[in-house]
Amino acid sequence: MGVLLLINLLTVVIYGVDKSAAQAGRWRTAESTLHLLSLAGGWPGAWCAQRLFRHKSRKASFMASYWTTVVLNIAAVGAWFGKLLPASLLAG
């Protein structure tokens, strides 16, 4: 759980740095990096940062990729969690 908190905090910080860089015309964080952080579990932090900094939330292609990372992350966690449960619980 601590690792997820760190990934989410890191994601918020990187979104903030990228927003600042965009405003100042400096080097930017690659979108693929932002998506990788979301895929790694940082999607809640990304969602919060998009609203907090008003960053990347209006770009349709970015948001489509972002939501894909959310679905993939949730599916991966679900598959992993399903493997941890005893088969008798899954059979219902």
ABEGO torsion letter per residue (X at the ends): XAAAAAAAAAAAAAAAAAAAAAAAGBBBBBAAAAAAAAAAGAAAAAAAAAAAAGBGAABAAAAAAAAAAAAAAAAAAAAAAAAABBAAAAAX
